[in-house]
Amino acid sequence: MDGGGIDIMSNHTKHQRAIKKIETAFQAGKYAEALDLCNVAIALNPKDIVAYRAKARLLQIQRDFAGAEKYYDAAEKRGELTADDLVNRGIVKAEQQKYDEGIKDFDRALKLKPDYLLAYIQRGASQWEMRRWPEALESFREANKLDPNHANAQWILGLLLLQQGEFKEGWPLYDTRWKSDRFKSRPLLTQKPQWTTASDAKSVLVWGEQGIGDQVIYGSLLPALKQRVEKVTAMVDPRLISIFKRSMPDIEFMSHIDKIRSDSYDAHIPFASLGSCFVESVDDIAKHAAREYLKPDPARVKAICDEAGFTGNDKVIGVSWVSSAIKIGPHKSVNLEQLLPILRLPGYKFLNLQYGSSKAAVEKFNEAYGTNIVTTSVDLLKDIEGLAAACAACDMLVAISSSTVHVAGAIGVPVHLMDANKLWYWGNKDGDHSLWYPSVKIYPRDNMIASWDNVIEKVRSEL
């Protein structure tokens, strides 16, 4: 989202002609041509603001955020920026993690245009990144007042409210996620009603959405549903089927990519919407969410310990340092080198729990830094049974937020979670521990631009 297009205003004939050509090329999507014309217009009249604003906007579209900021600044030296300009410059600053500077531009835009919806949304997003929850809530509340039907604003406000434990207000807003262009899961096409706690349905279909971690955390509410109905069928990621079947034998599991007959269930509900049925307060999490409900295969646990050479006397720490989530993964991840203060602690052995990591690369890291991270033959991405067994083979984990933490937490393995404040459920805590997974201790990063060093040192000092 951004603040709009390019305005045209100039008196000089040649310059004006160039400006008009910029607008024509821009509207046609010919951005390279439009940039060349911006340079022509700037050469013809270096004092006019329009070509600078246009070039800034074009560089922003091409994701050259530093260049865009430079030309928005140059435009401001030549005249007043519009509310659109200020929002756009705030966006390019936020893209460079200059959140506080971006917030100043959003504030200025709102002074010029108090009903500017996008300015409230973008300001709230930057305040979230800086971990200023009350301010972010205020911004998204204002956005929802301006447009109560704006799907993104509703959904993000819902996420913030859930993070703060305001479940009664948060769940209905979170359920608008299906309308958001940022939410990528697809809804089930069915004529059957959605299940609620007031339903008299005997057979309920729970259908999968979002990722492995989401299905694990909301899967903790499946036993609560089963207590209310005769039959529960859950459509999940195929990788979860076997461990879910072992862990919850009275529930039927099938792949979420399979087809199901509509006459095989009376009502349906998406996985995450189980939360709105059972969790109205923070106390309800402990009442209804199953604890240590995932049961790894003992034979797989033994096989991993044997392969890794672990004995009953070893203290084993599993490590996971990268998230593959497309948009927020880089913000949640750390470099393996950053974990050296932990990896060099005496008296521990370390097990690689990082899905997608190369055994050769980890062994090269060991050689370079004198560490002893063991990598087994388990495919930690495709083999969730193997991942669960690997987690169970550890005395504890040190990890960033990923599906690995969900699996470990649902087993009951202690986890030291280095949290980037990107996911709402890590805000539901009893002291420093997750309400959803009591074995998970949460170490939040101060904000999105803060160093991970303080978090890593806190974890190291407690091991």
C-alpha positions as CSV (number, residue, x, y, z in Angstrom):
1,M,0.0,0.0,0.0
2,D,1.1,3.5,-0.7
3,G,0.0,7.1,-0.9
4,G,-1.1,7.3,-4.6
5,G,0.2,8.6,-7.9
6,I,2.0,11.6,-9.3
7,D,0.6,15.1,-9.6
8,I,1.4,17.5,-12.5
9,M,2.1,21.2,-12.2
10,S,4.7,23.3,-14.1
11,N,4.7,26.5,-16.2
12,H,7.8,26.0,-18.2
13,T,6.7,24.6,-21.7
14,K,9.5,22.1,-22.2
15,H,9.5,21.1,-18.6
16,Q,5.7,20.8,-18.6
17,R,5.9,18.6,-21.7
18,A,8.4,16.3,-19.9
19,I,6.2,16.2,-16.8
20,K,3.2,15.1,-18.9
21,K,5.2,12.4,-20.5
22,I,6.3,11.2,-17.1
23,E,2.6,10.8,-16.1
24,T,1.8,9.0,-19.3
25,A,4.6,6.6,-18.9
26,F,3.8,6.1,-15.2
27,Q,0.1,5.2,-16.0
28,A,1.3,2.8,-18.7
29,G,3.6,1.0,-16.2
30,K,6.7,2.0,-18.2
31,Y,8.7,2.9,-15.1
32,A,12.2,2.9,-16.7
33,E,11.0,5.3,-19.3
34,A,9.3,7.5,-16.7
35,L,12.6,7.6,-14.6
36,D,14.5,8.7,-17.7
37,L,11.9,11.5,-18.3
38,C,12.3,12.5,-14.6
39,N,16.0,13.0,-15.2
40,V,15.2,15.1,-18.3
41,A,12.7,17.2,-16.3
42,I,15.1,17.8,-13.4
43,A,17.8,18.9,-15.9
44,L,15.4,21.4,-17.5
45,N,14.2,22.8,-14.2
46,P,16.3,21.7,-11.1
47,K,14.2,23.9,-8.8
48,D,10.8,22.4,-9.6
49,I,9.4,19.9,-7.0
50,V,7.3,17.8,-9.4
51,A,10.0,15.7,-11.1
52,Y,11.7,15.0,-7.7
53,R,8.4,13.7,-6.3
54,A,7.8,11.6,-9.4
55,K,11.3,10.1,-9.3
56,A,10.9,9.4,-5.6
57,R,7.6,7.6,-6.3
58,L,9.1,5.6,-9.1
59,L,12.1,4.5,-7.1
60,Q,9.7,3.5,-4.3
61,I,7.8,1.3,-6.7
62,Q,11.0,-0.3,-7.8
63,R,11.9,-1.0,-4.2
64,D,14.9,1.3,-4.2
65,F,13.9,2.7,-0.8
66,A,17.1,4.6,-0.1
67,G,17.0,6.3,-3.5
68,A,13.3,7.1,-3.0
69,E,13.9,8.7,0.4
70,K,16.7,10.8,-1.1
71,Y,14.4,12.2,-3.8
72,Y,11.5,12.8,-1.4
73,D,13.9,14.8,0.7
74,A,15.1,16.7,-2.4
75,A,11.5,17.4,-3.3
76,E,10.9,18.8,0.2
77,K,13.7,21.3,-0.2
78,R,11.9,22.6,-3.2
79,G,8.4,22.9,-1.8
80,E,5.8,21.5,0.5
81,L,5.2,17.7,0.5
82,T,1.6,16.5,0.2
83,A,0.0,14.1,2.6
84,D,0.5,11.4,0.0
85,D,4.2,12.3,-0.3
86,L,4.6,12.1,3.5
87,V,3.0,8.7,3.7
88,N,5.1,7.4,0.9
89,R,8.2,8.7,2.5
90,G,7.2,7.2,5.8
91,I,6.7,3.9,4.0
92,V,10.2,3.9,2.4
93,K,11.7,4.8,5.8
94,A,9.9,1.9,7.5
95,E,11.1,-0.4,4.7
96,Q,14.6,0.6,5.8
97,Q,13.7,0.0,9.5
98,K,13.7,3.7,10.2
99,Y,10.5,3.3,12.0
100,D,10.6,6.4,14.3
101,E,11.4,8.6,11.3
102,G,8.5,7.0,9.4
103,I,6.2,7.6,12.3
104,K,7.0,11.4,12.2
105,D,6.0,11.5,8.5
106,F,2.8,9.6,9.2
107,D,2.0,12.1,12.0
108,R,2.7,15.0,9.6
109,A,0.4,13.5,7.0
110,L,-2.4,13.2,9.5
111,K,-2.1,16.8,10.4
112,L,-2.6,17.7,6.8
113,K,-5.3,15.1,6.3
114,P,-6.8,13.9,9.6
115,D,-9.0,11.2,7.9
116,Y,-6.1,9.6,6.0
117,L,-6.8,5.9,6.6
118,L,-3.5,4.6,5.2
119,A,-1.5,7.0,7.4
120,Y,-3.1,5.4,10.5
121,I,-2.5,1.9,9.2
122,Q,1.2,2.5,8.3
123,R,1.8,4.4,11.6
124,G,0.3,1.5,13.5
125,A,2.5,-1.0,11.7
126,S,5.6,1.0,12.5
127,Q,4.5,1.3,16.2
128,W,4.1,-2.5,16.3
129,E,7.6,-3.0,15.0
130,M,8.9,-0.7,17.8
131,R,6.9,-2.8,20.3
132,R,4.7,0.2,21.3
133,W,1.5,-1.8,21.7
134,P,-0.8,1.0,23.2
135,E,0.2,3.4,20.4
136,A,-0.3,0.7,17.7
137,L,-3.7,-0.2,19.1
138,E,-4.7,3.5,19.0
139,S,-3.7,3.8,15.4
140,F,-5.5,0.8,14.3
141,R,-8.6,1.7,16.3
142,E,-8.6,5.1,14.5
143,A,-8.2,3.3,11.1
144,N,-11.2,1.1,12.0
145,K,-13.3,4.1,12.9
146,L,-12.6,5.6,9.5
147,D,-13.4,2.4,7.6
148,P,-15.0,-0.4,9.7
149,N,-14.9,-2.7,6.7
150,H,-11.2,-2.3,5.8
151,A,-10.1,-6.0,6.0
152,N,-6.4,-5.4,6.7
153,A,-7.1,-2.8,9.4
154,Q,-9.6,-5.1,11.0
155,W,-7.4,-8.2,10.9
156,I,-4.3,-6.4,12.3
157,L,-6.3,-4.8,15.1
158,G,-7.6,-8.3,15.9
159,L,-4.0,-9.6,16.1
160,L,-3.0,-6.8,18.4
161,L,-6.0,-7.4,20.7
162,L,-5.3,-11.1,20.8
163,Q,-1.7,-10.4,21.7
164,Q,-2.9,-8.2,24.6
165,G,-5.3,-10.9,25.8
166,E,-8.4,-9.0,24.8
167,F,-10.0,-12.1,23.3
168,K,-13.7,-11.1,23.3
169,E,-13.0,-8.1,21.1
170,G,-10.1,-9.6,19.2
171,W,-11.5,-12.9,17.9
172,P,-14.4,-11.3,15.7
173,L,-11.8,-9.0,14.1
174,Y,-9.4,-11.8,13.6
175,D,-12.1,-13.8,11.8
176,T,-12.1,-11.1,9.1
177,R,-8.7,-12.5,8.0
178,W,-10.4,-14.2,5.0
179,K,-11.2,-10.8,3.5
180,S,-7.6,-9.6,3.8
181,D,-5.4,-9.6,0.7
182,R,-2.5,-10.4,3.0
183,F,-4.0,-13.6,4.3
184,K,-3.0,-16.5,2.0
185,S,-5.0,-19.5,3.2
186,R,-8.1,-20.4,1.3
187,P,-11.5,-21.0,2.9
188,L,-13.3,-24.3,2.7
189,L,-16.2,-24.3,0.1
190,T,-19.1,-25.8,1.9
191,Q,-22.9,-25.3,2.4
192,K,-22.7,-26.6,6.0
193,P,-23.0,-24.1,8.9
194,Q,-19.9,-23.1,10.9
195,W,-19.8,-24.7,14.3
196,T,-20.2,-22.7,17.5
197,T,-20.6,-23.8,21.1
198,A,-24.3,-23.3,20.7
199,S,-24.5,-25.8,17.8
200,D,-26.2,-29.2,18.2
201,A,-24.1,-30.7,15.5
202,K,-22.8,-34.2,16.3
203,S,-20.1,-34.4,13.6
204,V,-17.7,-31.5,13.1
205,L,-15.1,-31.0,10.4
206,V,-12.1,-28.9,11.4
207,W,-10.2,-27.8,8.3
208,G,-6.6,-26.7,8.1
209,E,-5.4,-23.2,7.4
210,Q,-2.1,-21.4,7.8
211,G,1.1,-23.3,8.6
212,I,2.4,-26.2,10.6
213,G,2.9,-24.1,13.8
214,D,-0.6,-22.7,13.6
215,Q,-2.2,-26.1,13.2
216,V,-0.2,-27.3,16.2
217,I,-1.2,-24.4,18.5
218,Y,-4.8,-24.5,17.5
219,G,-4.7,-28.3,17.5
220,S,-4.4,-28.1,21.3
221,L,-8.1,-27.1,21.3
222,L,-9.2,-30.2,19.4
223,P,-9.7,-32.3,22.6
224,A,-11.9,-29.5,23.9
225,L,-14.1,-29.8,20.8
226,K,-14.2,-33.6,21.0
227,Q,-15.6,-33.3,24.5
228,R,-18.7,-31.5,23.0
229,V,-19.4,-33.5,19.9
230,E,-19.5,-37.2,19.0
231,K,-17.2,-37.1,16.0
232,V,-14.3,-34.7,15.0
233,T,-12.6,-34.9,11.7
234,A,-9.6,-32.7,11.2
235,M,-8.0,-31.8,7.9
236,V,-4.3,-31.0,8.5
237,D,-1.0,-30.7,6.8
238,P,-0.1,-34.3,5.7
239,R,3.1,-34.1,7.6
240,L,1.1,-33.9,10.9
241,I,-1.3,-36.8,10.4
242,S,0.7,-39.6,12.0
243,I,1.8,-37.7,15.1
244,F,-1.7,-36.2,15.5
245,K,-3.3,-39.7,15.2
246,R,-1.0,-41.1,17.9
247,S,-1.5,-38.1,20.2
248,M,-5.3,-37.8,19.7
249,P,-6.6,-41.3,18.8
250,D,-10.3,-40.4,19.3
251,I,-10.1,-37.8,16.5
252,E,-10.0,-38.7,12.8
253,F,-7.3,-37.0,10.7
254,M,-6.9,-36.6,7.0
255,S,-4.9,-34.4,4.6
256,H,-6.1,-30.9,4.0
257,I,-5.6,-31.3,0.3
258,D,-8.0,-34.3,0.1
259,K,-11.7,-34.0,-0.7
260,I,-14.3,-34.9,1.8
261,R,-18.0,-35.7,1.3
262,S,-20.3,-33.0,2.6
263,D,-22.7,-35.7,4.1
264,S,-19.8,-36.9,6.4
265,Y,-20.1,-33.9,8.7
266,D,-22.9,-31.6,10.2
267,A,-20.9,-28.5,10.7
268,H,-17.4,-27.1,10.0
269,I,-14.9,-24.7,11.5
270,P,-11.5,-23.4,10.4
271,F,-8.6,-24.4,12.8
272,A,-7.9,-20.9,14.1
273,S,-11.6,-20.2,14.8
274,L,-11.5,-22.8,17.5
275,G,-9.9,-20.1,19.6
276,S,-13.0,-17.9,19.4
277,C,-15.1,-20.8,20.7
278,F,-13.0,-21.7,23.7
279,V,-10.8,-18.8,24.7
280,E,-12.5,-15.7,25.9
281,S,-9.9,-14.8,28.6
282,V,-6.3,-15.7,29.4
283,D,-7.6,-18.1,32.0
284,D,-9.4,-20.1,29.3
285,I,-6.1,-21.1,27.6
286,A,-5.2,-23.3,30.6
287,K,-8.7,-24.6,30.8
288,H,-9.2,-25.7,27.3
289,A,-5.8,-25.9,25.5
290,A,-4.3,-29.4,25.9
291,R,-0.9,-29.5,27.6
292,E,2.0,-31.7,26.3
293,Y,-0.4,-33.3,24.0
294,L,1.9,-34.3,21.2
295,K,3.4,-37.8,21.7
296,P,6.6,-38.5,19.7
297,D,7.5,-42.0,18.7
298,P,9.8,-43.5,21.3
299,A,11.6,-45.6,18.8
300,R,12.4,-42.6,16.7
301,V,13.7,-40.7,19.7
302,K,16.0,-43.6,20.5
303,A,17.2,-43.9,16.9
304,I,18.1,-40.2,16.8
305,C,20.0,-40.4,20.1
306,D,21.9,-43.4,18.8
307,E,22.7,-41.7,15.5
308,A,23.8,-38.6,17.3
309,G,25.9,-40.5,19.8
310,F,24.0,-39.1,22.8
311,T,23.9,-40.9,26.1
312,G,21.7,-40.5,29.1
313,N,24.5,-38.4,30.8
314,D,24.7,-35.9,28.0
315,K,23.0,-32.5,28.3
316,V,21.6,-31.8,24.8
317,I,20.5,-28.4,23.5
318,G,18.6,-28.3,20.2
319,V,19.2,-25.2,18.2
320,S,17.0,-23.6,15.5
321,W,17.9,-20.2,14.1
322,V,16.0,-19.4,10.9
323,S,12.4,-19.1,10.0
324,S,11.3,-19.6,6.4
325,A,8.1,-17.5,6.7
326,I,8.0,-15.5,3.5
327,K,7.3,-12.0,4.9
328,I,8.4,-12.1,8.5
329,G,10.9,-14.9,8.5
330,P,14.0,-12.6,8.1
331,H,12.8,-10.5,11.0
332,K,12.6,-13.5,13.3
333,S,15.9,-15.1,12.3
334,V,19.4,-14.9,13.6
335,N,22.8,-15.9,12.2
336,L,24.4,-19.0,13.6
337,E,27.5,-16.9,14.4
338,Q,25.3,-14.8,16.7
339,L,24.7,-17.9,18.8
340,L,28.3,-18.6,19.5
341,P,28.1,-17.4,23.1
342,I,25.7,-20.2,23.7
343,L,27.3,-22.8,21.4
344,R,30.6,-22.4,23.2
345,L,29.2,-23.1,26.6
346,P,31.0,-26.1,28.2
347,G,29.1,-29.2,29.3
348,Y,26.5,-29.3,26.5
349,K,26.1,-31.1,23.2
350,F,24.1,-29.4,20.5
351,L,21.6,-30.9,18.0
352,N,20.8,-29.2,14.8
353,L,17.0,-28.7,14.6
354,Q,17.2,-26.2,11.7
355,Y,15.0,-27.4,8.9
356,G,16.6,-26.7,5.5
357,S,20.1,-26.4,6.8
358,S,23.0,-28.2,5.1
359,K,24.9,-30.8,7.0
360,A,28.0,-29.8,5.2
361,A,27.6,-26.1,6.0
362,V,27.0,-26.9,9.7
363,E,30.1,-29.1,9.8
364,K,32.1,-26.4,8.1
365,F,30.8,-24.0,10.8
366,N,31.9,-26.5,13.5
367,E,35.4,-26.6,12.0
368,A,35.7,-22.8,11.7
369,Y,34.5,-22.1,15.3
370,G,35.3,-25.2,17.3
371,T,31.6,-26.0,18.0
372,N,30.0,-29.4,18.2
373,I,26.6,-29.1,16.5
374,V,25.4,-32.6,15.5
375,T,23.3,-33.0,12.3
376,T,21.3,-36.2,11.9
377,S,19.8,-37.7,8.8
378,V,16.3,-36.5,9.7
379,D,14.6,-34.3,7.1
380,L,13.4,-31.7,9.6
381,L,11.2,-30.0,7.0
382,K,9.4,-32.9,5.5
383,D,9.5,-35.4,8.4
384,I,7.6,-33.9,11.3
385,E,7.6,-37.2,13.2
386,G,11.4,-37.0,13.0
387,L,11.4,-33.4,14.1
388,A,9.2,-34.2,17.1
389,A,11.6,-37.1,18.0
390,A,14.6,-34.9,17.6
391,C,13.0,-32.3,19.9
392,A,12.2,-35.0,22.4
393,A,15.9,-36.1,22.3
394,C,16.9,-32.8,23.7
395,D,16.9,-31.5,27.3
396,M,16.0,-28.1,26.0
397,L,15.9,-25.9,22.9
398,V,17.3,-22.5,22.1
399,A,15.3,-21.3,19.1
400,I,13.7,-18.4,17.2
401,S,10.0,-18.6,16.6
402,S,9.2,-21.3,14.0
403,S,7.2,-24.5,13.7
404,T,10.0,-26.2,15.6
405,V,9.1,-24.3,18.8
406,H,5.4,-25.2,18.4
407,V,6.3,-28.9,18.1
408,A,8.7,-28.8,21.1
409,G,6.2,-26.8,23.2
410,A,3.3,-29.2,22.4
411,I,5.5,-32.1,23.5
412,G,6.6,-30.3,26.7
413,V,10.3,-29.9,26.0
414,P,11.7,-26.7,27.6
415,V,12.4,-24.0,25.1
416,H,14.3,-20.7,25.4
417,L,12.4,-18.7,22.7
418,M,14.1,-15.7,21.2
419,D,11.1,-13.8,20.1
420,A,10.9,-11.0,17.5
421,N,7.4,-9.9,18.6
422,K,5.9,-10.8,15.2
423,L,3.2,-13.3,16.4
424,W,0.3,-12.6,18.6
425,Y,0.2,-15.8,20.7
426,W,3.7,-15.2,22.2
427,G,2.2,-12.2,23.9
428,N,-0.1,-14.5,26.0
429,K,2.2,-15.1,29.0
430,D,2.3,-16.1,32.6
431,G,5.4,-14.2,33.7
432,D,8.0,-15.1,31.1
433,H,6.3,-18.4,30.0
434,S,3.8,-19.0,27.2
435,L,0.3,-19.7,28.3
436,W,-0.2,-22.0,25.3
437,Y,3.0,-23.9,25.9
438,P,4.1,-23.6,29.6
439,S,7.5,-25.2,28.8
440,V,8.4,-22.3,26.5
441,K,10.2,-19.3,28.1
442,I,10.0,-16.2,26.0
443,Y,12.8,-13.7,25.6
444,P,11.4,-10.8,23.6
445,R,13.6,-8.6,21.5
446,D,13.3,-4.9,22.6
447,N,12.1,-3.9,19.1
448,M,12.6,-4.7,15.5
449,I,15.8,-2.6,15.2
450,A,17.3,-3.7,18.5
451,S,20.3,-6.0,18.5
452,W,19.7,-9.7,19.3
453,D,22.8,-9.6,21.5
454,N,20.9,-8.8,24.7
455,V,18.4,-11.6,24.2
456,I,21.2,-14.1,23.4
457,E,23.1,-13.0,26.5
458,K,20.0,-13.5,28.7
459,V,19.5,-17.0,27.4
460,R,23.2,-17.8,27.8
461,S,23.3,-16.5,31.4
462,E,20.4,-18.9,32.3
463,L,21.9,-22.1,30.8
